[in-house]
Amino acid sequence: MTALGVGSTPRHEGSRCIGQKTYGGEATGHKEGCRIVDMLGRKKADLTDEDVAT
């Protein structure tokens, strides 16, 4: 799936409050999903070593 496809999925408060929480209060899956959308939107050459390792 492309960054546009993932990023355009419906967002609602329920998507942020369901699941395991981190210290910031945001659900782990929601936070990781946002990170994935960010990485998909970048060129391969712009990815960091940390991005590639995960």
Protein Blocks (a to p, Z undefined) as FASTA:
>chain_A
ZZklmmmpccdfklmmgccddfkopafklmmmmmmmmmmmpcfklpcfklmmZZ
